[in-house]
Amino acid sequence: MSSTEPLQSGLSDPTIHITTHNSSGKAAVHSSTQNQWSWFPERSVGFNVVYTTDNFPVSMNDDADIKSHQETMASGKLGLVKKGGTVCRIVDFGPGGTPLMHRTQSLDYGIVLEGNVEMELDDGSVTLLKRGDIAVQRGTNHAWRNPSKTEWTRMLFVLQDSQPIIVGGERYREDIPDSNIPKSGNDD
């Protein structure tokens, strides 16, 4: 989606500013772009991948992380999680969208930027998060739902690959029951 077209959510299309070092070692802006959005109209949700890394700690020497991110995005195979790395993603949730109960093998930070969102867990609990609230998802089965009937909600997520999740001796794997979202492949 080009920056001249409004987003389906009606929210602003953020500009992503990536920094680097110039030839004399001074800080410089590498790029300022508006990234592509992936829209899932059946769920009334949109994804914008801000940045990815493929290892931790990340190497930024010779812009290795920028090159890796560009290769990841060009591959078209990014799941919700990046094996061995991180994913920073903006997600817009529309009013009346269908929540997707899912689990990833990752440690996630979810920050509400606009509106309110309900976090539902598979034990049936529902927690309302307001603008500025943060959820720390630790490999749990969860769903997000925008409770508004008219306004969109925006969240920023940082997902970090994790070691296998074992609870009570049982191994939990990624579970995303939507075939439109590629598998992360980090729980083999």
C-alpha positions as a printed Julia matrix, in Angstrom:
188×3 Matrix{Float64}:
   0.0     0.0    0.0
   1.5     3.31  -0.96
   1.76    6.16   1.5
  -0.76    8.2   -0.55
  -3.6     5.73   0.07
  -5.29    5.72   3.49
  -4.94    2.55   5.55
  -8.01    0.36   5.9
  -7.92    1.15   9.62
  -7.97    4.91   9.06
  -4.97    5.15  11.42
  -1.76    6.86  10.33
   0.75    4.9    8.26
   3.94    5.06  10.36
   7.29    5.93   8.86
  10.08    3.57   9.93
  13.42    5.37  10.39
  16.47    3.07  10.43
  19.82    4.48  11.51
  23.38    3.47  10.63
  26.9     4.94  10.76
  28.44    6.96   7.97
  32.0     6.49   6.71
  33.36    8.74   9.48
  31.54    6.78  12.2
  28.83    9.38  12.82
  25.19    8.44  13.19
  23.14    8.77  10.01
  19.7     7.8    8.77
  19.93    4.72   6.55
  16.31    4.86   5.41
  12.89    6.32   6.16
  10.1     4.24   4.65
   6.49    3.27   5.05
   6.43   -0.52   5.03
   3.9    -2.73   3.29
   0.82   -3.87   5.19
  -0.73   -7.35   5.01
  -4.49   -7.22   5.48
  -6.68  -10.12   6.57
 -10.21   -8.8    5.92
 -11.91  -11.95   7.22
 -10.42  -11.16  10.65
 -10.46   -7.36  10.25
  -6.74   -7.14  11.03
  -3.64   -5.68   9.39
   0.07   -6.48   9.95
   3.06   -4.21   9.31
   6.48   -5.77   9.93
   8.68   -2.97  11.26
  11.95   -4.92  11.54
  13.38   -8.4   12.0
  16.66   -9.86  13.2
  17.92  -13.39  12.67
  20.14  -13.82  15.73
  20.67  -12.61  19.26
  22.7   -10.72  20.17
  22.37   -9.1   16.77
  25.36   -8.11  14.63
  25.07   -4.61  13.2
  28.57   -4.56  11.71
  28.6    -3.68   8.0
  24.8    -3.34   8.24
  24.47   -7.14   8.52
  21.14   -6.79  10.35
  19.69   -4.5    7.67
  20.73   -6.92   4.91
  19.25   -9.84   6.86
  15.97   -7.97   7.4
  15.73   -7.12   3.71
  16.34  -10.77   2.77
  13.72  -11.96   5.28
  11.11   -9.58   3.88
  11.96  -10.43   0.26
  11.54  -14.17   1.0
   7.84  -13.77   1.82
   8.17  -16.64   4.32
   8.16  -14.83   7.67
   5.84  -16.41  10.23
   4.8   -14.6   13.39
   8.2   -15.45  14.93
  11.69  -15.37  13.34
  13.68  -18.49  14.24
  16.69  -17.45  16.33
  15.77  -13.76  16.16
  13.19  -11.08  16.75
  10.23   -9.51  14.97
   8.85   -6.02  15.6
   5.34   -5.71  14.14
   2.44   -3.24  14.23
  -1.03   -4.79  14.22
  -4.27   -2.92  13.59
  -7.44   -4.63  14.91
 -10.78   -3.59  13.44
 -14.07   -3.36  15.28
 -15.98   -6.61  15.12
 -12.95   -8.61  14.05
 -12.76  -12.34  14.7
 -10.18  -13.12  17.43
  -7.67  -15.89  16.69
  -6.71  -18.08  19.66
  -3.06  -18.94  19.0
   0.28  -19.79  20.58
   3.81  -19.03  19.42
   7.08  -20.32  20.81
   8.22  -16.87  21.79
   8.43  -14.2   24.46
   6.31  -11.29  23.25
   5.86   -7.7   24.39
   2.52   -6.24  23.23
   2.0    -2.5   23.71
  -1.36   -0.83  23.07
  -0.74    2.32  21.0
  -4.32    3.3   20.1
  -7.69    2.26  21.52
  -8.41   -0.7   23.79
  -7.96   -4.42  23.3
  -9.14   -7.5   25.15
  -6.58  -10.24  25.83
  -8.32  -13.58  26.12
  -6.46  -16.61  27.48
  -7.42  -20.26  27.0
  -8.47  -20.5   30.67
 -11.38  -18.23  29.7
 -10.05  -15.09  31.38
 -10.34  -11.75  29.56
  -8.22   -8.72  30.47
  -8.9    -5.24  29.06
  -5.76   -3.38  28.02
  -5.95    0.37  27.47
  -3.69    2.71  25.52
  -0.2     2.48  27.02
  -0.76   -0.92  28.67
   1.7    -3.74  28.0
   1.16   -7.5   27.87
   4.09   -9.89  28.28
   3.07  -13.08  26.48
   5.18  -16.05  27.57
   4.25  -18.74  25.05
   0.64  -18.85  26.25
  -2.43  -19.59  24.14
  -4.17  -16.24  23.65
  -6.36  -14.1   21.4
  -6.75  -10.34  20.88
 -10.14   -8.68  20.38
 -10.99   -5.06  19.74
 -14.08   -4.39  21.93
 -15.05   -1.18  20.12
 -17.96   -1.24  17.7
 -16.6     1.76  15.73
 -12.88    2.46  16.37
  -9.74    0.59  15.33
  -7.07   -0.51  17.84
  -3.32   -0.51  17.17
  -0.68   -2.55  19.0
   3.08   -2.84  18.67
   4.53   -6.32  19.24
   8.13   -7.42  19.73
   8.38  -11.22  19.42
  11.56  -13.0   20.49
  12.28  -16.64  19.67
  12.48  -18.79  22.79
  13.57  -22.19  23.94
  10.92  -24.95  23.79
   7.95  -24.36  26.11
   7.43  -27.24  28.54
   4.65  -27.08  31.15
   4.01  -29.99  33.51
   6.19  -32.23  31.35
   4.18  -31.45  28.19
   5.8   -29.72  25.19
   3.77  -26.86  23.73
   4.32  -25.97  20.08
   3.22  -23.11  17.87
  -0.51  -23.36  17.18
  -1.91  -20.9   14.65
  -5.18  -22.2   13.19
  -5.15  -19.82  10.22
  -3.65  -21.15   7.0
  -3.07  -17.59   5.72
  -0.34  -17.04   8.33
   2.94  -18.87   7.52
   4.34  -21.19  10.19
   7.3   -19.76  12.08
   9.31  -22.99  11.96
  11.08  -22.25  15.24
   9.6   -25.12  17.31
  11.06  -28.13  15.48
